[in-house]
């Protein structure tokens, strides 16, 4: 049984972590800006990165299904195991749902998503301001939930490292030669 995640799993994990934290920061920052060319450019970048996360989550899921992760430490209680699996499941759901609600929101607001300014993505909904506003609320609410789940995820990894002194954190870090 593997004691570490594969190099590919680690690369996808950390790439998505950087993208997601960047998206959260950019999303919360741009929300309060007045309408301007800068705000519109930031929204474009946010959407490009969001679509990239949306694509990466499928790649990540495919990798996860075809490459078994290391087993959880034997000392973990049934409740801890359930929390670990539930937390990971919720992270996957949110990594899928948040970009999707953003794309749906853009469609309903009549603003097409053009990936990297080159590839126009189809609108998933007809223009509908009320629905666009509702989807904006859903998108923002899911992001607040994501922040809470990420804090729990990070907190759990440090708990394993500093208190339990097991390898849960280190097996996702790059290996030292």
N, C-alpha and C positions, 0 to 999 in steps of 0.2 A: 504494500500500500504506500502511495506517495505521502511524504511528510510535508511537502511544499506544493503550492499551486504551480502550474506550468508557467514558463516564461510568457507565453501568449496570454494566459489568463491574467497574469500580473500586469502586462502591458495594457490590456484592455481596461482592467480595473483602474489603473492610475491615470490613463488617458481620460476615461469617463469622469473620474473624480475631479481632475483639473477642469474639464469642460463644465461639469455641473456646478462646481463652486464659482467658476467664472460667470456662468449663466445666472446663477442666483444673485451674485453681486451686481452684474450689469442690469438684470431685471429690476431689482429694487432701486438702483440708481436712476435708471431712465424713466421709471414711472413718475417721478416727481419733477421731471424737466418740462419746461414750457415747449410748445410746439415750435420746432426749428429744424433746419436741415441737419444739424448735429443729432437731434433726437431721432429723426427718421433714419439716419445712417446707423445709429446704435440699435434701433429696432431691427434693421436689416441684418446686422451682425448677430443679434440675439437669435433671430429666426434661423440663420444659417447654422449656427452652433446647435440650436435645438433640433433641427432636422438631422444634423450629424449624430447627435446623441440618440435620436430615434432610430437611425440606421444601425448604430453601434450596439444598441440593446438587442437587436435581432442577432447580430454576429456573436455577441456575448452569450446569449441564450443557446445558440447553436453549439458554441464551444463548450458550454456548461453541460449540455445534454450528452455530448460525445466524449467528454473528459471528466471523469469522476474527481471531485475535490477531495482533499485530505479529510480523514475522519475527525469528528470533534473529539476533544480530549475525554478520556474515560471517566475522569472525575466530575464531569458536568452532570448536574441533576437533570431529571426529566423536564422540569420547569425551564431550566436554562437552555436545554436543547430545543424545546418548543419555542422559546423566545428567540433563539438564534435563527431557527428555520422561518419563523413568522416574520422576523425583521428582514431577512433576506428576501422573502416572498414579497413583502410590502415595498421594499426598495425596487424590485423588478417591476411591480405594478406601477409605481410612481414614475420610474424611468420610461415607461411606455405611455402612461396616461398624461403626463405633463406636456410632452411635446405634441401629443395628439390633440389635447385641448387647445394648445396654442395655435396649431394649424387650423382646427375647426373655428376658433375665434377669429383668426385672420380671414378665413373664408366668409364667415357670417358678417364680418365688418366690411367685406368687399375689397380687401387688400390682399392681392395674390402673393404667395410666398415664392420667391425666386432664389433657389439654392445657389449660394455664392455669386449671385447676380447673373447667372448664366442659364440655369436649368429651371424653367417655370414649372412649379408643381400645380396639379389641378386643384381647383377649389373643391372642397368636400361638401360644402353647403351653399345654398343660395344666399344672397345678401339679405340679412335680417338683423336690424340694429338691436332689437330687444334680445334676440338669441345671442348676438355677439357680446352684448353687455353681460348676460348671464354666464357665458363661457369665460369671459374675462374674470369674473368672480370665482368661478370654479378653478380656473388656471391658477389664480393667486392663492386660493385656499389650499390647493394641492401642494403648492410650493411651500407654504407655511408648514404643512404636514411633513413635507420632505425634510425641511430644516430640523424638525423634531426627531424624525427617524434617523437622520444623519448624525445628530448629536448622540443619540442612543447607540448607534453603530460605532462611532468613534470612542465613546465612553466605554462601551463593552470591550473594545480591543485593548484599551489602556488598562482596564480592570484585569483582563487576562494577563497582560504583560507585567503589571506592577504588583498586583495582589496575588493572583493565582500562580504567577511565574511559569506559565505554560507557553507554547509556541504559536498560539492563535494569531498574534500580531506579526511575528517574525516570518511566518510561512507565506505571508503576502508581500513581504519586502524583498527587494532584489537580493540574491545570495551574494555573500562576500566570497571572493576567490580564495 
